[in-house]
Amino acid sequence: MYRAPLREIRFVLHELIGDQQLAGLPNLSGYSGELADSVLEQAGKFAETVLAPINRTGDIEGATWTAGGVRMPETFKRAYAQFSADGWNQLRSPREYGGQEAPTMLGTAVGELWASANLAFKLCPMITQCAIDALLNCGNAEQQQKYLPKLISGEWTGTMNLTESQAGSDLGAIRVRAVRDHDRFKIFGQKIFITYGDHDYTANTIQLVLARIDGAPAGIKGLSLFIVPKVLVNDDGSLGERNDVRCVSIERKLGIHASPTCVLAYGDQGGAIGYLLGEENRGVEYMFIMMNATRLCVGLEGFAIAERAYQQARNWARERVQGRPRGAGTAVDGTGLPITHHPDVKRMLLTIKAAADAARALAMYASLQLDLAKNHPDATVRSAALARGELLIPIVKGWSTEIGVTMTSLGIQVHGGMGFIEEAGAAQLYRDARIGTLYEGTTGIQANDLLGRKIARDSAAAMNALLGDIRADLEALSGQDPGVARSCAAALEAEHLLREVTGAMLTMYADKPEAALAAAVPYLKLCGLTVSSWLMAKAHDIAVRKEPDDPQFYRSKQQIASVFMGQLLPESRSLAHSVTQGSACIVEADAELP
C-alpha cells in the first residue's frame, strides 16, 4: 500500500533546500510554506486513494487500440475526470489562463506523488504541461487564447510529436512534411512513440508536431513546430470537424501499459491542418526552450518510483518471516524473524531509501534554481540560477532515472523469488521504471548534453561555481557533530574528485572528443553522486540540530545520510577512474564489434 511521504518531502522543501527563498518574488507573491503543505496534503490523499489503487489494474488492462480510437481503462477515465475537476492540471500554469501559478519546486513535489502512485497516469498531465509551456513560450496571443484555457483546465490534453522511425535522437532526419495552404499548413507523414497521442479521456488532443516545410533547409535548421488539433477548433472555441490525423496503432511495451504510446498518421485523407507555432525553421530551438522543464519532470520519476519500490519492499520484508540471522539468538519454539532482521535485506532497504532521498534533494535543488531564474528581481541572480539549473537538469534526468532502474531491481531482490512473480507487484515497478532512462533523451544523450552544451561551452564555469559553493558549505559544517563531520569529509572527498575529473574532461574533450564522450555517462553519474552527497551532508547536519523536535524522524535522517555516504558514495572513486582511465579501451575497440 502506497503512502505519500509528505514528511520527507516537507523536510526537503522547507528545511533542506529552503522554499522560503521564493516568498515575495514576482509572480509568486501568494506562495508560502503553509500553502505548499496544504497542496501536498490534498495531493497525497489523491495519490493514495485514487491513483495508487488503479496502478495494478492499469498494468493488467492497459490501453486498447480500436479503429475508432484508443480506449482507456474505465478506472483511468474516472480518475482523469476527478483529477481535472479537482484542478490539478492548473497547478503550474499562469493565472491569466486559469492556472494557479505554483512554483516549479511545488510542481516537482506534487509530481513525485503522481509518479509514485501511478506512473502511467502521470504521463498524460505531464505531456500536456509540455504543450502548455510550448504555447506560452512560442505561441501568439490568438493561439494562446484559443488553446491554453482548455489545456490548463484539463478539458483538452496536449502532446509533443518528435520521433519518427528513422529519426529518434537524430531529429535532422525528420521527414514529416508541411505544405503551405494559405495562412495554414497541411501536414503529411507519420510519427511514432507519441505518449497519449490518442485516448478517450477528453474530446480533443492538441498535437504539437515537428515537421519540415517544403523547401526548408535540410537538417535541424529546417524544422518548424505546428499546432495540429485532433478536432479542429472554431473561432468561437467550439469544436468543429475531425482533423486528418489518426492513431494507426499503439506499441506493446515492457511497462507503463496504461499509457498509450501511439503511431500517428497525418494526411491520409488530403492533409492534416496545422498552424505554425512561432517562426519558421525554429522548431528545434523551441523544443530546447522547454527541455529543462520536461527533463526535470522525467527525472523526478526515477526517485518517485524508487520511493514506491522502497515502501513495497519494506512492507513485504516486515511481514515475511524466514529463519533467524546469526546473532539474533535461538527461539525455543523454532520460530523465525521478519527478514528485516537479516543484515543483507536491511542493507538493500536502506540503500533504496538513501538513493531515493538523495535524488529527491537534487531534483528539488534544481527546481529552486529554475524558480529563481524565472522570478528573481535581480538579473545577476537570475543569470546565475539559470546557469546552475541548466547544468543540473541533465544530471537530474540521467542520474535519477538510472537510480530508479537500479533501486526497483533491488526492490525485487528484497522479495526473493516472489519478486519475480507479477502478483507481488515489484516487477511492475521495475518494468515501469525502465522507460525513464530512455525517453526525453537516453542517459547517453543527457551525458553528451552535460559535457558538450554545459561543461565545455563555458569551460566549466558553472560547474566550478557550484563546486566552490559546495566546498565552502561543507567546510563550514565539518567541525560540528562527529557523524556530520564524517559525512562532510566523505562529500568533500567526492567534491575534490569531481573537480579534478572535470578538468580532465575539459582537456580530453578538446584533444580527443571521442574519448570524452565515451566517459560522459560515468561523469554524469559522478556529478549526481557528488552534488547529492553535499545535500545529504546538509540533511545530516539539520537532523542532528533538530533531533529534539522529532527524535524518531531526525534520527532516521541521520542514519540514511550515513548509509548514503557508506553504501552509495564510494562508487564515486570507481566512476572517477572510469572517466580518467577507462575510456581509452572503448575508443580503441573496433566499431565492428566482435
N, C-alpha and C positions, 0 to 999 in steps of 0.2 A: 504494500500500500504506500503510495507516494504522499509525502508530507512536505509542503513548501518550506524550505529552510529560511524562514523570514528572519530569525535572529542572526543567522550567518550573513545574510545579505545586508541587514541593517548595520552590522558591525563594519563591513567593508565600506558601505555607502557613507555612513556618518562618522565613524571613528578612525578608520584606516586611511581612506582617500580624502574624505572631508568635503561633502557636498555643500558645506557652509560657504565655500568659495563662490557658489553660484547665487547666493542670496543677493537680491537687489540689482542683479545685472540686467541690462536692457533686454526686453522680451521674456525675461524670467522673473519679473517683479513679484508674481504671485507664488513663486516656488518657495517651499520651506521643508524642513525635515519632517514636520508633522504631516504636511500634505503627502509627502512621499510614503510615510508609514501607512497612512490611510489607503492610498492607492495599492500598496503592496499587500495590505491585509485583504482587500477585496480581490485582487488578482490571485492571491494564494488560495482563496476559497474557490474561485472559478477553476483554477488549475486542478485542485484536489477533487472537487465534486462533479465537474462537468467533463474536463478533458482527460484526466488520468483514467477514469473508469472505461473510456471507449478506446483507449490506445491499443489494447489487445484485440478487440473485435475489429477495429480498423485494419490491423495487420492481417487478420484472417480473411475478412471480406474483400478488402481492397477496393480500388476504383474499378469500374466496369465500362468498357467501350461498347457503344451501340451505334448504329448508323445514324441515329438521331442526336447523338452527343454523349458525352461521358456522364455516367450516373455514379453518384457518390453514396456511401452507406447512409442510411436514414439517420443514424445516430450522429453522424458528422454534420448533416444538413441542419438538424435541430441545434447542435452546438454552435454552428456558424451563425444561425439566426439569433441565438441568445448573445453570442459574442458581439455582434453588431448592435443589437438592441441595448446592450449594457455600455456601449460607447468605447470599446477597447480599440477599435480601428482608429479612433480620433486622437489617441494619446499624444503622438509626436508631431502632429500637423498644426499649421497656423490657425489661429482663431478666426482669421479673415474668411476661411472657407469651412468653418465648423469644427476645427480641431481644438485641442486643449493645450498645445504648445509646451509639452513637458520636455525637460532636458534629455539629452542623449543618455546621461547616466541613469536616469529613472527608466528610460526605454530599455536599456540594457538589462537592468534588474528585472523588469517585468518580462522581457523576452526570455530570460533564463527559465522562468516559471512555465511559460508555454512550451519551450523546447524540452524541458524535463518531463512534463506531464504527457505531451503528445507531439512529437516532432513532425509527424506527417501533417497534422492540422496546422501547426505553427507556420509552415512554409507558405500558406496562402496569404495571410495578412502580411508576412514578411515581404513577399514579392510584390504585393500591392503597394506597400510603402516605398519600394524602389521606384515603381511607376509614378507615385505621387512626387517623390523627390525629383524625378526627371522633369516632370511638368513644372514644378516650382522653379527649378533652376534654368530651364531652357524654353518653356512654353511662352507664348504671347498671352496677353490679357484675355483675349477671346477664348483661347484653348483652356486656360486655367479656370475661367468661369464656367465653361461648358462641362468639363470633366472632373475637376477637383472635388466639388461638394459631394458628389455621389460616390467617388472613390473613397473619400475620407469617412463618409457615413457608413461605408460597407455595403451600400446598395448595389454597387458595382465592384468588380475586382480588376486588378491590372497584372500584366506580365512583362517580362523582358525577353525578346526574341533575338538571340545572337547566333546560336550554334547551327551549323549545317553539317551534313555527313562528311564533307571534305574540309570543313572549316571549324575546327574545335578551338584550340588556343590560337591558331593562325587565322585571325579574323580577315586578314587581307585576301584570303581565298574565297570570301563570300560571293555567291552567285545570284542570290535573290535580287530581282530587278525591280526598279521603279520607273514607270513610264509616265511622262507628263500628260496630264489631262486637264487642260485649262488651269484653274487655281488649285488643283489637287493632283494626286498621282494614282496610278493603278499598279498594284504590287503583284508580282508573279514569282512563284518558286516555293520551296519547301524549307521549313525549319524543324529541327529535332531537339529533344531534351528540354521541352518547354514546360516548366513547372506550373501546374494548374492552368495550362493553356486552354483547357476546356473542363467544364463541370456544370452541375445544376444547382449550385448554391444561390446564384444570382441571375438576373435577366440579361446582364451584359458583362463582357470582359473587354477591357481596353488593352489591346496588344501594342507594345512598343517594339517596332521591327527595324532592325539594322539591315539596310539594303543599299544597292548601288544604282544611282540614276543613270539611265542610258547616256553614254558619252562621258561619264565622270572618269577621273583618273583611276588607274589600276591601284591595287593595294589598299591599305587602310585609309589613305588620304582621299579616297574617292567614295567613302561610305557616309550615308546620311541616316538620320533616325526619323521614323514615321509613326504617327498615331493611326492605328488600324482597328477600329471597334469591331467586335463580333457582330453587333447590331448597330446600324448607323443611327446617329443622334440628330434629331431635327433641331432647327434653330431655337425652338421654344424649350428644348431639353427633353422632349418626349422621344420615345424610341420609334424608329422608322423601319426600313427594310433590313432584312438579314444581309450582311456583307458576304462577299465571296471568299470566305475563309472557313475551313472546316478541319476538324480533327480526324485524321485518317487511321490513327492507331494510337495506342498507349504502350509504353515499354513494360516488359516483365522484368522486375528488378530484384536485387538482393534484399533490399529493405524499403522502408517508407512506402509500403504498399498502398496506403490510403491517400497518398499524394500522387495525383495523375501526372505522369511525365509524357507529354504529348508530342506527336508528329503532326505539324500543322501544314496544310496545303493552301497556298494563296493563288487565286486567279484561275481556277479550273473552269469557271463559268464566265470568263471575259475580263477578269481583273478585280482584285480586292481594292476597294477605295481606301486610300491613305492620305494623311495630311502631314506635311513636313513639320517636324519639331525642331525649332531653331533654324540655323542656317545650313545650306547645302554643304556636304563634304566634311562636316564637323561631328559626325555621329560617334566616332570612337572617342574623340575628345570629350563629348558629353557623357559617354559611358564612364570615363575615368573620373569625372567630377563626382559621380555618385558611388564610385567604387569603395571609398573609405567606409561609408555607412553600410553598404551591402556586405563587405567582407567582415566588418565587425559583427553584423547580425549572424553571419555564418560561424564566425569564430566562437561566439558565446555558446553555440550548440555543443561544442566539444566538452566544455566543463559542465554544461547543463545535463548532458546525458551521462557524464561520469558521476555526477551527484546522484542521479537516479540509479545508476548501477551500484553505487555505494550503499544507498538505502536498501535496495533489494537484496544485495549480498549480505549486508549486516543483519537484516531481519531473518534471512534464511539461517545464517550462522548461529544466531541466538536460539533458534528452535531445534536445530539439527544436533542431536546427541550422538556422539561417536567416540567411544573409548575415553581414556584419561591420559593426558600427556605426562611424560616423565616429570616428576617433581610435584605433581598435583596430589600425590598421596593415593592410597588404595581404599576404595569403598568396600565395606564389609559385604554389601549386597551385590557387588559387581556392577553397579550402575556406572554409566559414563557421565561425561560433562558436555555441555554445548561446545561446538567446535570453535567458538570464540576463544576458548581457553588454550587452544593449540597455537603455539608461537608462530608457525608459518601462516596460518589463517589470519591471525592478528596482524602480522606484517602486511599481508595483502590488503586487508581492510584499511589499515592506517595509511598505506601508500595511496590507495584510491582517494581517500579523503584529503590527504595533503595535496595531491595533484589538482583536484577539483578546486580546493581553496586557493591555491596559488594562481591558477588560471583565471579564476573569478576576479581576484585582486588586480591582475594585469589588465583584463578587459575593462574593468571599472576605471582604472587609472587612464587608459587610453580614451575612454569615453569622456572623462573630465577634460582632457586636452581638446577634444573636438568641441565641447561646450564652450570652453574659454576662447578657442579660436573663432567661434561664431559670435559670441555675445559680449566679450570683454570690451570695455570702452577704450582701453589703451592699445593703440596699434602695435606697439612693441610686444606687449603681452600676447596679443592675437597672433602675431607672426611667429613668435617662439613656440606657442602652443600648437599652431598648425604644423610646424616642422616636426615637433615631437610626436604629435598624433599620427602624422603620415609615416613617420619612422616606425611607430609601434603597430600600425594596422596589419602589415603582412606577418608580423611576429604573432600577434593575437590570432589571426586567421590560421596560419600554418601550425604553430606550436599547440594551440588549444585543441584544434581538431585532431592532431596526432595524439594528444593526451586522451581525447575521447575514445579513439580506437583502442589504444593500449589499455586503458582502465576498464572499458567494458569487457575486453578479453580477460582481464584479471578477475572481473566480477564473475565470469563463467567459471574460472578456476576455483574460486571460493566454493561454488556449488558442487564441485566434484563432477561425477558422472551426470548428475541431474542437470547441470548447466548446459549439457549438450542436448537436452530434451526440450523441445519447444514449449511444452506446457509450463515449464518453470519460469519462462519469461526472460531469463538472462540473455538468451540467444537473440531475441528480437532487438534488444538494446545494442548489441554488437552489430547486427545487420544494419540497423538504422544509423548508427554512428559512422559506418564505413563511408557514407556519401560525403561526409564533411571535409575530408582531405582532397576531394575531387572537384566539387563544383565551386563556381566563382574563382576558378584557378586552382590547380593542384598545388601541393606543398612545394614542388619544384618551381612552379611559376611564382609563388609567393617569395621564395628564396631569391629567385632571379630579380624580382622587383625590389626586394630589400637591398640586394647588392648593387644592381645597376642604377636604379632610379633614386635610391636613398643614400646609401653609403658612398658610392663613387661620385654621385652628382655634386655633393657638397664637400667632398674629401673628408667625410666622416665628421663634419662639424656638429650636426645634430646628435650623433651618437656620442661624441666626446663630451658635449654639453650635458647629456643625460648621465654619462658615467661620472662626470665631475660632481653632479648633484648627489648621485648615489654614494660616492665615496665620502663626501662631506657629511651626509646624513648618517651613514654607518659609523664613522669615526666619532660623531657626537654621541652616539648611543652606546658605544662599545665599553664604556667604563662603568656601566651600571651593573645589574644583576648578573651573576655568573652564567646562567643559562642564556641570557640575552647576549652576553659577551661572546659566547661560543657561536651563537647564530650569526652575530656580526662578523666574527672572524672568518667563518665559512663563506659568507656573502662577499666579504672583501677579497678573499682569495679568488672567487669567481669573477669579480669585477676586474681584478688585475689580469686574469687570463683573457677576458673578453677585450680589454683594452689592447693587449699585445696582439691578439689574434686579429683584431680589426685592422691594425696597422699592417700586419702581414697580408691580409686580404686585399687591401688597397694596392700594395706593391704587386701582388700576384695578378690582380685584375688588369693592371696597367701593362705588365710584362708578358703574362701568359693567361689571357682571359678564360681559356677553356679549363685550365686548372682551377681557377677561382670558382667558375660555375659548377665544376664537379664537387666542390666543397661547400656550395651555397646552402644546402639543406642542413648539414651538420652545424654550419654557422648560425642559421636561423634558430635552430634548437638551442644552441648555446646562449643566444640572446634571450630566448624565452626563459630558460632556467636562471640566468643571471639577474635579469630585471625582477623576476618573481622572487628570487632569494632576498633581494633588498626589501620588497614589500612584506615578505614573511618574517624577516628580522624585525621590521617595524611593528608588525602584528604581535610578535613575541614581547616586545617592549611594552606595548599598550596593555597586553594581557597581564603582565606582571604588575604594572602600576594599578590596574583596575580590579585585580583579583578580589579584594574585599567586597566590592559591589555585587559580584555574582560569582562566587567561588567555583562552582561547577563549570560554568561556561568558560570562564577565563583560564582555568587550569587546562581545559581541553584545548584551548587555542595555543597555549604554551607547548603542550605535548605534540600537537600537529605541526607546529613550526619546527620543533626538534626533529620530527620524523622527516620533514621535507629536507632539512639540512643533512640528515644522516642517510636517507634512503634514495632521494632523487637528485640532490645537487651534486654528489660525487660523479655523476655522469658527465659533468662539465669538463673534467680532465680528459676523458676519452674523446669527447667531441672536439676539444681544442687540438688534440693530437691528430684527429681525423682531418681537421681543416689544414693544419700546417704541414703534416707529414703524409697524409693518406691519399691525397688527391692525385699524386703522380701516377700511381698504379692504374687509376681509372683512365687518365689521359693516354697512357702508354698502351693500354689494351686495344686490340684491333676492334674497329667498329663492326666488322663482320664477326660477330661473336662465335665462339666455338660451337 
